[in-house]
Amino acid sequence: MSKRRLAEEAADERHIMRIMPLGAGNEVGRSCIVLKFKGKTIMLDCGVHPGYSGHGSLPFFDGVEAEEIDLLLITHFHIDHVAALPHFTEKTNFKGRVFMTHPTKAVMQMMLRDFLRVSNISVDDQIYDDKDLNNCVSKVEIIDFHQEMMHNGIKFTPYNAGHVLGACMYLIEIGGVKVLYTGDYSLENDRHLMAAELPACSPDVLIVESTYGVQVHQSVVEREGRFTGQVEAVVRRGGRCLIPVFALGRTQELLLILDEHWRSHPDLQDIPIYFASKLAAKALRVYQTYINMMNDRIRKQIAISNPFQFEHISNLKSMDDFDDSGPSVVMASPGMLQSGVSRQLFERWCSDKRNACLIPGYVVEGTLAKKILSEPTEIAALDGRIIPMNCTVEYISFSAHADFVGTSGFVEKLTPPNIVLVHGEKNEMMRLKSALNKKFNDPKVYHPSISTPANMQEIVLEFKGEKIAKAIGGLASDQPKNGTVISGLLVEVDSQTHLMDKEDLSTYTKLISGTITQKQHVPFEYNSFDVLITFIRQMYEDVVHLEKENRVVVCKQVVVTRCAVAKGATEKLVVEWTSAPTADMIADSVIALAMHAQASPASFKLSNQPTAACPHDHSKKTEANGKDTVKTEVENSVVEKQEGNEDPASDDKKEAHTDLEKAARELGDANQDALNLLIVFRLLKDQYGDVDLDFETNKIHVRTPSGIDAVVDHASQEIECKDAAFKLKLQTTIRRIEGALKPIATT
């Protein structure tokens, strides 16, 4: 592939944003989204799938080069968002930075140690160990809500997301394009957490969870009343109530609700409530540490008493000391009933019809918690036994995720032009997409583009806006008048573009400037120099022939000198220039012309076959006469070819161009622009097949075999196409064709 083509594709790629889920694409679990834009790569969350174990629970890390990731941002401490982090930082070539909030880091350490302890897999299948976890934690950096950070040209700011303590959503900005990733968020105030914040700006892209699709939650009052009513009904009939939860998160909300209900019902206070988790005491200490990140209700109450020192709830430290002969309420982890204390208690209690299991949050496909919602008659125990299931199973959602009312309201306030749905089962996600399209279907008001990528499916978005540069240093010393041309170096640092003089480069950047002067010696026949000058003048306008010095200056950038050598030695040219993109190109073309001048028929006739009308020695002509004669000989050569007297063109070549010239004349304009239009059309037709030219509008219609339509406006170079990837490909093709057809600009 040519350097030019590589440069063009690199330039095009800088306008393309790529978003790909490695997890949480058409599923709930192992949240892990990769965002690429302007050469930067960000990973958003890094969790495991609760429904799987071992390496099968990890995101599809094969879809990304770990060493290319600049930044890894964690939204909160739930295992489906963070539990794969130690594996990624310690088992791959990842060298980037990791950020999360203070509470998330504090809780993550406890959560992941417990995750390793209760995982029902062999040591060989474990995705990391305690040493990996400790090394990972040491690499994590802390960030506060609203703290604006900058890393390698990526600006990012966390905002409160509700959901759980320390949960955040990230507003990311790269090159002026803003992306908001919500993670899991809740727009409801509850007993201890604030609702999610709304960033002040409208992002260009919103990556948002779709956990509950088009479902609408019950009101807080109805939900809490139903929950306490179900718990009370079970214990009053002598049953035991199991509430499977995660050690941290919504658990603290449920503890506050139950403690308050028992306080207001003295007749229930003889029935014990247990929190069966070894993390319980540690977890509550973490919550007490970060009271300042909770809502006003908790902050006011802490001045009087500690709301997390429960009066009617005890910590169940060991199952060995647990007497479950009478009615009781037990909140136990993990929440999906896959292993641990919650699974142990469920297997012990599920055969008694007096007992109940209350599922208080979202459950993932492939877990026991999801399976029992369909009320099977029996279940398989972890040891292989088949146990009859007679207990009651109830689902009451305390999951702090946005419902349809919350999601649609969130979208309506932010009005992002592009929405990417993640973290939702496929059916729920598709229903949400349809509902949002129906709600926001007026292009004149608001009609976003909505994507629902599956795992490893890449979403391609194009952002090609105006580049604004700030003049600094010497260029900013004077206020230029309108229309003044300013020349300088365009430097991009951390997505900020500056225009500066090269003398200021070392002052404002870590770059230093240098000059490279190139000199090439080219073997050359002495008598062909006048022909070379003619060829150069045909390509470039700014050509100065210094006859006395045997030198030609091309575009004030390249100097060509004819060198005298000893008799019998090979003549040569010396081509000199200061290395720069344009000067390099001019020098390359001059050297190519020098090769061509020695081999061209015009050069041969000029040096060896003087005509009758011009009998004198060509090597001693004046510059003017030399130019005239060479021009005449070149024209004669062309005429001879056209008449068939010298090197006639083949019939195929003639036919290949006749239709273009004829069509251009039929348009009433047989000039170069008309011919260029026909050439572009012909080349596109050769490449894509189904291509039409509208002679009235000068527009070219392209249709691919896969059904993609595009319209190319030849005059403006604008392309209309709904498929961003094909549009980019077509833009590159058109630019290359036009670059070959149009004259080279040297200024």
ZAKEMI-534853 format. One record per residue (C-alpha): x, y, z; residue number from 1. Coordinates in steps of 0.001 Angstrom, whole numbers, plus 500000, padded with zeros to 6 digits. Layout:
// ZAKEMI-534853
- x/y/z/resi
- X/Y/Z/NUM
...
END
This chain:
// ZAKEMI-534853
- x/y/z/resi
- 500000/500000/500000/1
- 501392/503430/499067/2
- 502411/505983/501678/3
- 499865/508392/500241/4
- 497040/505910/500619/5
- 498106/505053/504157/6
- 498186/508757/505026/7
- 494719/509286/503538/8
- 493231/506373/505444/9
- 494875/507554/508657/10
- 493384/511028/508110/11
- 489944/509539/507439/12
- 490173/507313/510522/13
- 490653/510372/512729/14
- 487068/511376/511942/15
- 485641/507928/512730/16
- 484455/506854/516181/17
- 484205/503133/516823/18
- 482177/501690/519708/19
- 482208/497948/520393/20
- 480835/495981/523362/21
- 483139/493204/524547/22
- 480351/492413/526999/23
- 476828/493717/527818/24
- 475925/493687/524129/25
- 472388/492267/523936/26
- 472938/490827/527421/27
- 473136/491862/531073/28
- 476515/491004/532554/29
- 480287/491464/531937/30
- 479892/495142/531045/31
- 482878/496153/528933/32
- 482634/498752/526159/33
- 485556/499849/523970/34
- 485553/503357/522493/35
- 488060/504416/519799/36
- 488414/507926/518385/37
- 491264/510050/517006/38
- 493860/507442/517880/39
- 492662/507136/521498/40
- 491203/503953/523003/41
- 489091/503807/526163/42
- 487623/500798/527961/43
- 484433/501467/529921/44
- 483893/498971/532783/45
- 485407/495502/533035/46
- 483034/492998/534633/47
- 482200/489289/534594/48
- 478968/487518/533663/49
- 477245/486217/536842/50
- 475657/483391/534861/51
- 479001/481840/533880/52
- 482164/480871/535703/53
- 485898/480924/535112/54
- 487203/482216/531808/55
- 483782/481797/530236/56
- 482511/484668/532378/57
- 485030/487186/531022/58
- 484354/489804/528352/59
- 485607/489010/524839/60
- 489051/490520/525401/61
- 490306/489022/522119/62
- 488456/491837/520367/63
- 490935/494480/521519/64
- 494694/494956/521761/65
- 495220/495524/525481/66
- 498397/497570/524996/67
- 496500/500086/522832/68
- 494082/501072/525615/69
- 494921/504479/527059/70
- 492295/504610/529783/71
- 490029/502233/531725/72
- 487090/503829/533561/73
- 485059/501877/536143/74
- 481560/503137/536995/75
- 480784/501153/540194/76
- 481670/498143/542315/77
- 479166/495494/541154/78
- 480884/492341/539897/79
- 479326/492596/536434/80
- 481147/495930/536036/81
- 484468/495419/537830/82
- 485234/491755/538629/83
- 487287/491156/535451/84
- 489572/494121/536156/85
- 492355/492199/537996/86
- 492500/489676/535164/87
- 492808/492432/532571/88
- 495457/494464/534397/89
- 497568/491455/535432/90
- 497056/488844/532695/91
- 497260/491040/529576/92
- 499615/493671/528126/93
- 497471/496544/529404/94
- 499646/499571/530262/95
- 497030/502310/530574/96
- 495560/504085/533603/97
- 492560/502948/535676/98
- 490145/505349/537398/99
- 487199/504960/539776/100
- 485657/506888/542690/101
- 486786/506570/546340/102
- 483871/504378/547527/103
- 484127/502165/544451/104
- 487780/501375/545139/105
- 487157/500766/548844/106
- 484222/498419/548243/107
- 485764/496736/545184/108
- 488564/495207/547240/109
- 486104/493566/549641/110
- 483697/492516/546896/111
- 486360/490835/544788/112
- 487964/488992/547708/113
- 484532/487652/548575/114
- 483994/486855/544880/115
- 487148/484724/544872/116
- 486143/483006/548106/117
- 482618/481995/547083/118
- 483349/481139/543433/119
- 482454/477479/543035/120
- 485323/476639/540652/121
- 488702/474921/540809/122
- 491939/476806/541322/123
- 492926/476119/537699/124
- 489755/477795/536440/125
- 490128/480931/538571/126
- 490685/484018/536447/127
- 493019/485591/539039/128
- 494188/485180/542635/129
- 494696/487378/545697/130
- 498130/488491/544503/131
- 496673/489663/541192/132
- 493924/491491/543056/133
- 496406/493313/545302/134
- 498549/494332/542323/135
- 495458/495545/540479/136
- 494228/497635/543409/137
- 497626/499345/543663/138
- 497252/500559/540063/139
- 493812/502114/540544/140
- 493663/505917/540678/141
- 490955/507870/542481/142
- 488657/510499/541003/143
- 485881/512596/542603/144
- 482498/513580/541223/145
- 482856/516626/538912/146
- 486669/516375/538909/147
- 487837/517097/535372/148
- 490804/514973/534351/149
- 492961/514940/531220/150
- 495040/512009/530006/151
- 496707/511698/526607/152
- 494226/514058/524959/153
- 491183/512485/526650/154
- 489127/514721/528936/155
- 486798/512889/531336/156
- 484561/513900/534230/157
- 482494/511629/536544/158
- 478925/512527/537571/159
- 476803/510939/540277/160
- 474768/508039/538838/161
- 472685/507035/541877/162
- 472388/503219/541702/163
- 474877/502390/544505/164
- 477316/504300/546691/165
- 480055/505860/544547/166
- 478475/504905/541212/167
- 479208/507401/538463/168
- 478625/508072/534799/169
- 481490/509449/532700/170
- 481394/512412/530339/171
- 484287/511916/527920/172
- 485571/514467/525419/173
- 488056/513805/522623/174
- 488769/516438/519988/175
- 485604/518378/520852/176
- 483299/515323/520547/177
- 481470/514409/523776/178
- 480402/510911/524835/179
- 478323/510152/527947/180
- 478519/506604/529326/181
- 475896/506048/532018/182
- 476909/502662/533386/183
- 474041/501643/535699/184
- 472053/504665/536853/185
- 468889/505544/538750/186
- 466852/508733/538520/187
- 465011/508099/541815/188
- 465968/509389/545250/189
- 465870/506569/547784/190
- 466497/506306/551526/191
- 470228/506888/551343/192
- 471336/507832/547802/193
- 470780/510824/545560/194
- 469317/510437/542082/195
- 471591/510513/539048/196
- 472782/513900/537837/197
- 472137/515386/534434/198
- 475295/516810/532788/199
- 474922/520417/531669/200
- 475866/519681/528044/201
- 474263/517632/525299/202
- 476618/514777/524348/203
- 477224/513770/520753/204
- 476910/510116/521764/205
- 474961/508576/524663/206
- 475912/505016/525678/207
- 473064/504070/527997/208
- 471866/500976/529839/209
- 468618/499325/528750/210
- 468172/496820/531585/211
- 464432/497247/532015/212
- 463578/498174/528436/213
- 460033/499561/528298/214
- 459042/498401/531804/215
- 457743/501009/534257/216
- 458616/500653/537947/217
- 456103/500837/540760/218
- 456207/503960/542877/219
- 458554/503884/545871/220
- 455630/503782/548333/221
- 453921/500886/546523/222
- 457163/498945/546160/223
- 458171/499284/549820/224
- 454653/498459/551008/225
- 454546/495312/548898/226
- 457997/494247/550107/227
- 457351/494668/553834/228
- 453898/493116/553431/229
- 455338/489974/551797/230
- 458046/489599/554458/231
- 455542/490072/557266/232
- 453103/487533/555760/233
- 455812/484847/555588/234
- 457029/485185/559186/235
- 453494/485439/560601/236
- 452682/482031/559085/237
- 455781/480591/560740/238
- 457935/480567/557652/239
- 461475/481656/556938/240
- 462054/484419/554389/241
- 465225/484359/552280/242
- 466223/487555/550478/243
- 469222/486892/548178/244
- 471252/490082/547760/245
- 474725/491275/546971/246
- 476736/492219/550039/247
- 476796/495854/548989/248
- 474532/498014/546894/249
- 470751/497850/547200/250
- 471214/495715/550322/251
- 471750/498766/552513/252
- 468483/500236/551221/253
- 466581/497039/552134/254
- 468187/496954/555585/255
- 466996/500508/556250/256
- 463449/499588/555138/257
- 463217/496428/557270/258
- 464726/498049/560369/259
- 462219/500903/560142/260
- 459281/498483/559617/261
- 460259/496338/562629/262
- 460662/499500/564720/263
- 457088/500515/563920/264
- 455685/496984/564582/265
- 456588/495862/568136/266
- 454761/492547/567653/267
- 457371/491542/565039/268
- 460418/492397/567107/269
- 460785/488889/568545/270
- 461360/487556/565023/271
- 465062/487934/564118/272
- 466421/489556/560978/273
- 469898/488482/559911/274
- 472342/489798/557399/275
- 474359/486701/556444/276
- 477534/488040/554896/277
- 481105/488159/556116/278
- 481318/491507/554403/279
- 478462/492962/556447/280
- 480421/494705/559196/281
- 483120/495945/556823/282
- 480513/497086/554340/283
- 478659/499172/556882/284
- 481914/500827/557987/285
- 482554/501839/554371/286
- 479060/503316/554150/287
- 479605/505268/557359/288
- 482868/506636/555917/289
- 481171/508087/552842/290
- 478087/509654/554412/291
- 478965/512900/552590/292
- 478202/511188/549248/293
- 474661/510252/550319/294
- 471447/512267/550278/295
- 470288/515019/552654/296
- 468130/512630/554688/297
- 471112/510518/555735/298
- 473416/513514/556258/299
- 470895/515111/558621/300
- 470251/511881/560498/301
- 473947/511212/561097/302
- 474078/514337/563256/303
- 471659/512616/565658/304
- 472422/508905/565278/305
- 474141/506512/562905/306
- 471480/505256/560469/307
- 473593/502172/559689/308
- 473685/500935/563280/309
- 470550/498806/563034/310
- 468381/498129/566057/311
- 466623/494990/564832/312
- 469140/493443/562410/313
- 472046/491197/563393/314
- 475045/490003/561440/315
- 475066/486233/560951/316
- 478771/485455/561126/317
- 478560/481677/560767/318
- 475986/479116/559676/319
- 477177/476847/562480/320
- 475574/479122/565083/321
- 472351/479673/563151/322
- 469137/478289/564666/323
- 466513/478290/561933/324
- 463895/476240/563754/325
- 461494/479177/563917/326
- 460435/482061/561651/327
- 463186/484450/560582/328
- 464298/486806/557849/329
- 467732/486322/556294/330
- 469396/488545/553734/331
- 472277/486561/552231/332
- 474704/486910/549358/333
- 475208/486345/546495/334
- 472131/487735/544823/335
- 471929/485232/541946/336
- 471865/482103/544202/337
- 474819/480637/542328/338
- 476838/479709/545424/339
- 477617/480845/548961/340
- 475267/481295/551917/341
- 472230/482284/549865/342
- 472447/479047/547831/343
- 472985/476972/550973/344
- 469911/478426/552691/345
- 467740/478140/549585/346
- 468534/474437/549204/347
- 467728/473951/552913/348
- 464406/475856/552866/349
- 462920/475514/549386/350
- 461027/472252/550070/351
- 458879/473820/552852/352
- 455775/475588/551523/353
- 455701/477952/554540/354
- 458974/479498/553421/355
- 459531/482108/550745/356
- 462301/483560/548591/357
- 461915/487232/547724/358
- 463993/488337/544728/359
- 464583/492092/545221/360
- 466396/492998/542001/361
- 467280/492175/538437/362
- 468346/488565/537812/363
- 470557/487410/534968/364
- 469843/484656/532462/365
- 471543/481374/533317/366
- 471346/481805/537112/367
- 469261/479891/539662/368
- 467563/483131/540720/369
- 466274/483545/537161/370
- 465218/479903/536913/371
- 463066/479823/540073/372
- 460969/482763/538843/373
- 459332/480269/536476/374
- 458352/478185/539575/375
- 459852/474790/538703/376
- 458743/471794/540773/377
- 462321/470821/541629/378
- 465885/472112/541451/379
- 469336/470553/541236/380
- 471519/471130/544297/381
- 475198/471950/543980/382
- 476048/468405/545099/383
- 473818/466915/542385/384
- 470773/466075/544526/385
- 467304/466828/543156/386
- 465280/468859/545670/387
- 461527/469492/545429/388
- 460642/473186/545373/389
- 457507/474028/547344/390
- 458362/477470/548725/391
- 456864/480714/547458/392
- 458943/482852/545081/393
- 458168/486556/544706/394
- 459877/489222/542613/395
- 459864/492821/543851/396
- 462210/495116/541962/397
- 464440/497298/544103/398
- 467040/497285/541365/399
- 468251/500861/540991/400
- 468124/500949/537205/401
- 466204/503412/535080/402
- 462845/502270/533704/403
- 461321/503480/530424/404
- 459983/506674/531989/405
- 463434/507454/533357/406
- 465355/506523/530215/407
- 463078/508383/527798/408
- 463082/511452/530061/409
- 466864/511312/530325/410
- 467182/511132/526526/411
- 464659/513933/526024/412
- 466610/516303/528268/413
- 470015/515512/526747/414
- 468877/515154/523081/415
- 471982/513249/521921/416
- 472050/512723/518130/417
- 473482/509207/518585/418
- 472339/506620/521144/419
- 473991/503245/521772/420
- 471965/500817/523924/421
- 473892/498326/526091/422
- 473357/496270/529272/423
- 470014/494746/528314/424
- 468621/491445/527104/425
- 468048/491484/523357/426
- 464237/491540/523476/427
- 464107/494309/526085/428
- 466676/496309/524149/429
- 464798/496042/520852/430
- 461518/497028/522521/431
- 463233/500055/524046/432
- 464681/501043/520659/433
- 461232/500835/519047/434
- 459628/502852/521848/435
- 462285/505584/521662/436
- 461983/505773/517868/437
- 458232/506112/518229/438
- 458522/508804/520911/439
- 461195/510843/519106/440
- 460115/510478/515475/441
- 459983/514096/514307/442
- 463163/514988/512355/443
- 462332/518690/512727/444
- 462306/518410/516525/445
- 464432/515430/517541/446
- 465074/512072/515904/447
- 468202/510278/517171/448
- 470087/507441/515538/449
- 469759/504409/517855/450
- 472083/501381/517763/451
- 471793/498048/519605/452
- 475147/496310/519052/453
- 475721/492702/520060/454
- 479012/491625/521618/455
- 481929/492181/519206/456
- 479701/494187/516833/457
- 481276/497544/516001/458
- 479282/500751/515678/459
- 480884/503312/513322/460
- 480058/507015/513710/461
- 481579/509874/511706/462
- 482389/513269/513220/463
- 483910/515638/510677/464
- 483519/519196/511895/465
- 485493/522396/511479/466
- 488874/522529/513153/467
- 489411/525676/515205/468
- 492989/526593/516040/469
- 494159/529186/518561/470
- 497111/531325/517475/471
- 499770/531578/520181/472
- 503262/532996/520545/473
- 504547/535361/517895/474
- 501542/534785/515628/475
- 499252/536155/518343/476
- 501225/539369/518908/477
- 499314/541348/516261/478
- 495624/541383/515410/479
- 495377/540347/511735/480
- 492948/542043/509375/481
- 490198/540109/507655/482
- 491516/538272/504627/483
- 495097/538147/505892/484
- 496814/534821/505213/485
- 498609/533486/508290/486
- 501269/530816/507919/487
- 502538/528672/510764/488
- 502682/525207/512268/489
- 499435/523508/513283/490
- 500127/521616/516509/491
- 497622/519427/518358/492
- 498288/518833/522051/493
- 495723/516996/524230/494
- 493044/517547/521560/495
- 493704/521316/521613/496
- 494832/522732/518261/497
- 497287/525643/518184/498
- 498828/527669/515367/499
- 502347/528877/516059/500
- 505545/530002/514394/501
- 508238/527348/514186/502
- 510430/529541/516414/503
- 507873/529098/519233/504
- 507746/525326/518924/505
- 510185/524612/521758/506
- 508483/527199/524006/507
- 504959/525775/523875/508
- 505696/522103/523197/509
- 508325/519477/523895/510
- 509105/519348/520186/511
- 512237/520752/518575/512
- 512611/521816/514951/513
- 515375/520975/512528/514
- 516155/521388/508839/515
- 517078/518559/506479/516
- 518704/519548/503197/517
- 518726/516846/500543/518
- 521028/516568/497536/519
- 520746/513906/494845/520
- 523070/513276/491886/521
- 521221/512108/488774/522
- 523015/510730/485648/523
- 521910/512928/482738/524
- 522621/513434/479013/525
- 523913/516967/478390/526
- 521810/517639/475276/527
- 518542/516809/477048/528
- 518656/519715/479528/529
- 516518/522056/477388/530
- 513930/519316/477018/531
- 513919/518854/480802/532
- 513265/522575/481270/533
- 510339/522360/478853/534
- 508872/519373/480675/535
- 509226/521137/484033/536
- 507467/524241/482667/537
- 504619/522095/481420/538
- 504056/520852/484970/539
- 504890/523938/487061/540
- 504303/527638/486434/541
- 507001/529041/488739/542
- 510182/527993/486906/543
- 513273/530241/486711/544
- 516110/529302/484335/545
- 519460/530807/485408/546
- 521257/530129/482132/547
- 524667/531457/483133/548
- 524710/529242/486200/549
- 523315/526192/484355/550
- 520617/526078/486999/551
- 516810/525875/487219/552
- 514788/526883/490314/553
- 511381/525174/490553/554
- 508650/526772/492676/555
- 511333/528494/494795/556
- 511890/525154/496532/557
- 513954/522837/494327/558
- 517229/523772/492578/559
- 518427/521699/489604/560
- 522051/522265/488515/561
- 523698/520867/485364/562
- 527239/519848/486292/563
- 530246/519896/483990/564
- 532412/516774/484163/565
- 535601/515489/482572/566
- 535500/514543/478905/567
- 534078/511096/478389/568
- 532468/510940/481821/569
- 528700/510614/482349/570
- 526913/513944/482630/571
- 524837/514538/485753/572
- 522334/516810/487445/573
- 522421/517832/491096/574
- 518956/518245/492617/575
- 518882/520136/495945/576
- 515996/521026/498265/577
- 515037/521539/501898/578
- 512972/518540/502938/579
- 509253/519242/503320/580
- 506135/517449/502012/581
- 505633/519721/498985/582
- 509334/520113/498229/583
- 509842/516334/498420/584
- 507020/515839/495937/585
- 508415/518453/493523/586
- 511911/516965/493743/587
- 510581/513470/493031/588
- 508690/514742/489989/589
- 511722/516646/488652/590
- 513908/513533/488917/591
- 511222/511517/487129/592
- 511077/514179/484385/593
- 514857/514005/484043/594
- 514618/510284/483368/595
- 511787/510868/480919/596
- 513590/513731/479115/597
- 516480/511445/478219/598
- 514202/508768/476798/599
- 511567/510924/475036/600
- 511393/511141/471193/601
- 511440/514944/471411/602
- 514754/514851/473234/603
- 516258/512479/470680/604
- 515157/514626/467721/605
- 516388/517811/469393/606
- 519893/516520/470052/607
- 520505/514379/466947/608
- 518183/515426/464064/609
- 518098/519207/463374/610
- 515356/520151/460914/611
- 515834/522092/457661/612
- 514079/525075/459134/613
- 516440/524991/462072/614
- 519887/523890/460802/615
- 522082/525368/463526/616
- 523523/523606/466564/617
- 520818/523181/469242/618
- 523301/523027/472037/619
- 524217/526692/471406/620
- 520709/528154/471033/621
- 519525/531030/473109/622
- 517076/530145/475834/623
- 514169/531673/473911/624
- 514987/529897/470646/625
- 515660/526684/472491/626
- 512260/526800/474144/627
- 510498/527573/470875/628
- 512255/524794/469010/629
- 511653/522208/471713/630
- 508012/523221/471898/631
- 507747/522883/468109/632
- 509396/519483/468113/633
- 507117/518261/470917/634
- 504054/519524/469053/635
- 505275/517914/465820/636
- 505772/514652/467675/637
- 502189/514766/468938/638
- 500885/515569/465433/639
- 502846/512695/463963/640
- 501322/510331/466493/641
- 497834/511587/465776/642
- 498362/511129/462024/643
- 499672/507631/462538/644
- 503184/508491/461309/645
- 504935/507659/464551/646
- 504040/505215/467312/647
- 500290/505125/466571/648
- 497918/504401/469434/649
- 496053/501161/469418/650
- 492395/501061/468377/651
- 491426/499961/471894/652
- 492966/503064/473466/653
- 491205/505334/470964/654
- 487848/503722/471668/655
- 488399/503960/475426/656
- 488506/507759/475249/657
- 486167/508546/472341/658
- 482970/508049/474318/659
- 484233/510334/477093/660
- 485063/513171/474689/661
- 481801/512713/472807/662
- 479739/512755/475998/663
- 481557/515843/477244/664
- 480789/517704/473995/665
- 477142/516636/474184/666
- 476999/518350/477551/667
- 477951/521539/475741/668
- 481214/521864/477622/669
- 484142/519886/476230/670
- 486551/521391/478754/671
- 488667/519618/481330/672
- 486011/519725/484098/673
- 483502/517919/481892/674
- 486053/515306/480942/675
- 487007/514884/484596/676
- 483361/514244/485469/677
- 483155/511524/482834/678
- 486416/509978/483987/679
- 485218/509869/487605/680
- 481963/508272/486448/681
- 483794/505701/484325/682
- 486191/504720/487117/683
- 483375/504382/489665/684
- 481412/502272/487215/685
- 484408/499996/486705/686
- 484700/499560/490473/687
- 481063/499313/491600/688
- 479166/498347/488418/689
- 475710/499806/489111/690
- 476540/503504/488611/691
- 474518/506192/486781/692
- 475362/509769/485776/693
- 472714/512505/485914/694
- 473817/514923/483150/695
- 471543/517731/484343/696
- 472795/517853/487933/697
- 476291/516390/487399/698
- 475538/513885/490159/699
- 476710/510280/490147/700
- 474463/507601/491686/701
- 476232/504530/493097/702
- 474527/501307/494216/703
- 476380/498380/495790/704
- 475378/494705/495444/705
- 474424/494762/499148/706
- 471841/497493/498505/707
- 473710/500566/499770/708
- 472874/503770/497840/709
- 475079/506842/497540/710
- 474930/510089/495547/711
- 478134/511967/494638/712
- 477875/515683/493823/713
- 480844/516211/491498/714
- 480854/520001/491887/715
- 480861/520150/495704/716
- 482427/516729/496364/717
- 479611/516090/498867/718
- 478387/512503/499265/719
- 474933/511509/500483/720
- 474929/508025/502041/721
- 473300/506559/505147/722
- 476017/503936/505559/723
- 478945/505710/507283/724
- 481516/503026/506439/725
- 480695/502979/502708/726
- 480517/506783/502631/727
- 484042/506940/504040/728
- 485266/504420/501470/729
- 483644/506361/498628/730
- 485098/509675/499878/731
- 488569/508144/499817/732
- 488046/506814/496270/733
- 486786/510172/494952/734
- 489621/512078/496595/735
- 492207/509832/494998/736
- 490644/510158/491551/737
- 490403/513950/491848/738
- 493958/514116/493151/739
- 495168/512336/490037/740
- 493145/514526/487663/741
- 493747/518015/489047/742
- 496984/520036/488824/743
- 499395/519933/491724/744
- 499222/522920/494071/745
- 502603/524105/495283/746
- 501632/527070/497414/747
END
